[in-house]
């Protein structure tokens, strides 16, 4: 897509809670050619303490502000669709934090609106730029594993106390899997393409828990299985990501460090040292058992917004396609149906949606 927008791209961020403050604002401010000009928030004092001089207004005002080219939505999940739709209809390009929408129908409608108004639409899947996923891509591309038959990814945390917040209260878009599942699903289809079917089970295992806090999901491929796990009752020690193949296995311990660095605010995105990960991946040869440490590639989530900037300026592809956003929502919706019905389910994607996805997100290890 070509645009008549010249740099800087004037950008509005809606939402200044954890996601907006920790991820989006620092990343946007670190990208040359992006000007974070407006923030939609009900807490202007908090915003201005961090970003003096920025314009603060309501979410609704920010979504349709005439001075803005790009809108980033980092609000509670149930508000994603109405705010994104309003921004697209007002002629803005839009980034929506995950989860993209509450369901597949909303996802399809947002993509339809974006295409109808010739605007770019993407979902913020920052885990594609984390150290373990970049390392997994590298080892897959090397061919060292042989034919990959098993992929497993964990997003495990230790938060035994139930907190009073919207993510842990029953309601639309709440629960651990709605929060972390879109990450795990996206990184899997980014690596391996669309699965054929889904089998999922969820539970609330913490005392007093009112939404799911444990998830185990299988994505079924013809000759491979992807196992996705999330829990709030794991104190660490397990691998975060691993792969098994016909020649070797690969395992990566330890979390990516970018979230911690963003919270601390000591090293800015795009700066030397940001995203550095000293925990190597370990390649274990099947025939000999020889273990080889492989340092992860450089990682920096600023890459998402650099790609978004370039796509708006007609210089490259979107960092995450709307076709991928639809696919993630189809899988997410199917996981909940699988848990409820207690059985394996296929994906509710049309043949056209599958083809569109394969063109945009072909995967690298099918």
C-alpha positions in Angstrom: 0.0 0.0 0.0 1.3 3.5 -0.9 0.3 6.5 1.2 0.6 10.3 1.0 1.7 10.4 4.6 5.2 11.8 5.1 7.2 11.1 8.2 6.7 11.6 11.0 3.7 9.3 11.3 1.5 11.0 13.9 0.3 8.3 16.2 -2.3 8.0 18.9 -2.2 5.4 21.6 -5.5 4.5 23.3 -5.0 2.9 26.7 -2.2 3.6 29.2 -2.6 0.6 31.5 0.1 -2.1 31.7 0.3 -2.8 28.0 0.1 0.8 26.8 2.7 2.0 29.4 5.1 -0.9 29.4 5.1 -1.9 25.7 3.5 0.4 23.2 4.5 3.8 24.4 8.3 3.0 24.8 8.4 1.1 21.5 6.6 3.8 19.6 8.7 6.6 21.0 11.9 4.7 20.1 11.1 4.4 16.3 12.4 7.1 14.1 9.6 8.5 11.9 6.8 7.8 14.4 5.5 10.7 16.6 3.5 9.6 19.6 1.3 12.7 19.6 -1.9 11.7 21.5 -2.8 9.3 24.2 -6.4 8.3 25.0 -6.6 7.8 28.7 -8.8 8.5 31.7 -5.7 9.2 33.8 -3.9 12.2 32.3 -1.7 12.7 35.4 -0.2 9.3 35.0 0.4 9.8 31.3 1.9 13.3 31.6 4.3 12.2 34.4 5.9 9.8 31.9 5.5 11.8 28.7 5.3 15.5 29.4 3.7 17.6 26.6 1.7 14.8 25.0 -1.9 15.5 24.3 -4.3 13.5 26.5 -7.9 13.0 25.6 -10.7 10.4 25.8 -10.4 7.1 24.0 -13.3 8.0 21.6 -11.6 11.4 20.8 -8.3 9.7 20.1 -9.8 7.1 17.8 -11.1 9.7 15.3 -8.7 12.6 15.9 -8.1 14.5 12.7 -4.4 15.0 13.3 -3.6 11.2 13.6 -2.5 8.8 11.0 -2.0 5.6 13.1 -4.1 4.5 16.1 -2.8 1.9 18.5 -5.4 0.2 20.8 -4.3 -1.1 24.1 -7.5 -1.1 26.1 -9.5 -3.9 27.8 -10.4 -6.6 25.3 -14.1 -5.9 24.9 -13.4 -2.4 23.7 -11.0 -3.5 20.9 -13.6 -3.9 18.2 -15.6 -0.6 18.6 -12.5 1.5 18.9 -10.7 -0.1 16.0 -13.9 0.1 13.8 -14.3 3.8 14.6 -10.6 4.5 13.8 -10.7 2.6 10.5 -13.9 4.4 9.5 -12.2 7.7 10.3 -9.4 6.8 7.9 -6.7 5.7 10.3 -4.4 2.8 10.1 -4.8 0.6 13.2 -2.8 -1.6 15.4 -4.8 -3.7 18.0 -3.1 -5.3 21.0 -3.8 -9.0 21.4 -6.4 -10.5 21.6 -7.5 -8.9 18.3 -11.2 -9.1 19.1 -13.6 -11.1 21.3 -14.5 -13.6 18.6 -14.0 -14.6 15.0 -17.1 -12.7 13.7 -15.6 -9.4 15.1 -12.3 -10.2 13.6 -13.8 -10.8 10.1 -15.8 -7.6 10.4 -12.7 -5.5 11.3 -10.8 -6.9 8.4 -13.8 -6.1 6.1 -13.9 -2.5 7.4 -10.2 -2.0 6.9 -10.3 -3.3 3.3 -13.4 -1.2 2.6 -11.6 2.0 3.7 -8.2 1.0 2.2 -6.5 1.2 5.6 -3.8 -1.0 7.1 -4.8 -3.2 10.1 -2.5 -5.3 12.2 -2.4 -7.0 15.6 0.5 -6.5 18.0 2.1 -9.9 18.3 5.4 -8.9 20.0 6.4 -12.4 20.8 7.6 -12.9 17.2 10.5 -10.6 18.2 11.4 -12.4 21.4 14.7 -14.3 21.8 13.3 -17.8 22.1 11.1 -17.5 19.0 13.9 -15.9 16.9 16.2 -18.7 18.1 13.6 -21.4 17.2 13.3 -19.9 13.7 17.1 -20.0 13.3 17.4 -23.6 14.3 14.5 -24.6 12.1 16.1 -22.9 9.2 19.4 -24.6 9.8 17.9 -28.1 9.2 19.8 -29.5 12.2 16.7 -31.0 13.7 15.7 -33.1 10.7 11.9 -33.4 10.2 10.3 -31.6 13.1 7.5 -33.7 14.8 6.9 -31.9 18.1 6.9 -28.2 19.1 6.1 -27.1 22.7 5.8 -23.6 24.1 5.1 -22.5 27.7 4.0 -19.2 29.2 4.2 -20.1 32.8 4.0 -17.7 35.8 3.7 -18.0 39.5 0.8 -15.9 40.7 -1.0 -17.9 43.4 -3.2 -15.1 44.7 -6.3 -14.2 42.8 -6.4 -10.4 42.1 -9.4 -8.1 41.6 -8.9 -7.0 38.0 -10.9 -7.4 34.8 -8.6 -10.1 33.4 -9.4 -12.4 36.4 -13.1 -11.5 36.8 -15.6 -13.5 34.7 -16.6 -11.6 31.6 -16.0 -11.2 27.9 -12.3 -11.7 27.0 -11.2 -12.6 30.6 -9.1 -15.5 31.8 -5.5 -16.6 31.3 -6.0 -18.3 27.9 -7.6 -15.3 26.4 -4.7 -13.3 27.7 -1.8 -15.5 26.7 -3.3 -17.9 24.2 -3.2 -15.5 21.3 0.6 -15.2 21.8 1.1 -19.0 21.8 -1.2 -19.6 18.9 0.3 -16.8 16.8 3.9 -17.9 17.3 3.0 -21.5 16.4 1.2 -20.6 13.1 4.0 -18.1 12.4 6.5 -21.0 12.5 4.4 -23.9 11.2 1.3 -22.6 9.4 -2.3 -23.6 10.0 -3.1 -26.7 12.0 -5.8 -29.1 10.9 -7.6 -29.4 14.3 -7.5 -28.4 17.9 -7.9 -30.2 21.2 -8.0 -28.1 24.4 -8.6 -28.2 28.1 -8.7 -25.4 30.7 -9.1 -25.2 34.4 -9.3 -22.8 37.4 -6.8 -24.3 39.8 -6.0 -21.5 42.2 -8.1 -21.3 45.4 -10.8 -18.7 44.7 -10.1 -18.5 41.0 -13.1 -17.4 38.9 -11.5 -17.7 35.4 -9.2 -20.2 33.9 -5.6 -20.0 35.1 -4.3 -23.3 33.5 -4.4 -24.3 29.9 -3.2 -27.2 27.8 -3.8 -27.0 24.1 -2.8 -29.3 21.2 -2.7 -28.0 17.6 -2.9 -31.1 15.3 -0.8 -31.1 12.2 -0.6 -34.0 9.7 2.8 -35.2 10.9 3.5 -32.9 13.9 2.0 -31.9 17.2 2.2 -28.5 18.8 1.7 -28.4 22.6 0.9 -25.0 24.1 0.8 -24.5 27.9 0.0 -21.7 30.2 -0.4 -21.6 34.0 -0.3 -19.2 36.9 1.0 -21.9 39.3 4.5 -22.6 38.0 7.5 -21.4 39.9 10.0 -22.0 37.1 12.5 -24.6 36.1 10.8 -25.9 32.9 11.9 -25.1 29.4 10.1 -22.2 27.7 10.3 -23.5 24.2 11.5 -26.8 22.7 11.5 -28.8 19.4 12.0 -32.5 18.7 13.0 -33.7 15.2 14.2 -36.9 13.6 17.8 -35.8 13.9 18.0 -33.7 17.1 16.1 -31.8 19.8 16.5 -28.1 20.8 15.5 -26.5 24.0 15.5 -23.0 25.3 15.2 -22.1 29.0 14.5 -18.7 30.6 12.2 -15.9 29.6 12.9 -13.2 27.1 14.2 -10.1 29.0 12.6 -7.3 27.0 9.5 -7.0 29.2 11.6 -6.6 32.3 13.8 -4.1 30.5 10.8 -2.1 29.4 9.5 -2.0 33.0 12.8 -0.9 34.4 13.2 1.8 31.7 17.0 1.7 31.9 17.7 0.6 28.4 15.5 2.0 25.6 14.3 -0.2 22.7 16.7 0.0 19.8 19.7 0.7 22.1 22.7 -1.6 22.6 22.0 -4.2 25.2 18.2 -4.1 24.8 16.9 -7.6 24.2 20.2 -9.3 25.0 19.7 -12.8 26.3 22.6 -14.7 27.8 20.7 -18.0 28.0 21.6 -20.1 25.0 19.4 -22.6 23.2 20.7 -26.1 23.5 20.9 -28.5 20.5 21.0 -32.2 21.5 22.0 -34.5 18.7 19.9 -37.7 18.7 22.6 -40.1 17.6 25.4 -39.0 19.9 23.7 -37.0 22.7 26.2 -34.2 22.1 24.9 -30.9 23.5 25.8 -27.7 21.7 24.9 -24.3 23.1 23.6 -21.8 20.5 23.4 -18.1 21.5 20.0 -16.6 20.5 19.9 -14.0 17.8 19.6 -10.4 18.7 16.0 -9.6 19.7 14.2 -6.3 19.9 10.4 -5.7 19.8 11.0 -2.4 18.1 11.0 -4.4 14.9 7.3 -4.6 15.1 6.8 -0.9 14.9 9.6 -0.4 12.4 7.8 -2.8 10.1 4.5 -1.0 10.8 6.0 2.3 9.9 7.5 1.0 6.7 4.2 -0.7 5.7 2.3 2.6 6.1 5.0 4.4 4.0 4.7 1.7 1.3 8.2 0.3 1.9 7.3 -3.2 3.2 4.8 -5.7 4.5 2.8 -5.5 7.6 4.6 -7.0 10.6 1.5 -9.2 11.3 -1.2 -9.6 8.7 -4.9 -9.3 9.2 -5.1 -12.8 7.7 -3.1 -14.0 10.6 -5.3 -12.1 13.0 -8.4 -14.0 11.7 -6.6 -17.3 11.9 -5.6 -16.8 15.5 -9.1 -15.8 16.5 -10.5 -18.9 14.7 -8.1 -21.1 16.6 -8.7 -19.3 19.9 -12.5 -19.6 19.5 -12.1 -23.3 18.6 -10.0 -24.0 21.7 -12.9 -22.8 24.0 -15.4 -24.9 22.0 -13.1 -28.0 22.2 -12.8 -27.6 26.0 -16.5 -27.2 26.4 -17.3 -30.2 24.1 -14.4 -32.3 25.3 -13.4 -33.3 21.8 -11.1 -32.6 18.8 -12.5 -29.9 16.5 -11.5 -28.6 13.1 -11.1 -24.9 12.4 -14.1 -22.8 11.1 -12.1 -21.1 8.4 -13.3 -20.8 4.8 -11.2 -22.1 1.9 -10.6 -18.5 0.9 -9.4 -17.6 4.4 -7.0 -20.5 4.4 -5.6 -19.5 1.0 -5.2 -15.9 2.1 -3.4 -17.0 5.2 -1.0 -19.3 3.3 -0.1 -16.4 1.0 0.7 -14.0 3.9 1.9 -16.4 6.6 3.2 -19.6 4.9 5.1 -20.9 7.9 8.6 -22.2 7.6 8.6 -25.8 8.8 5.5 -27.7 7.4 
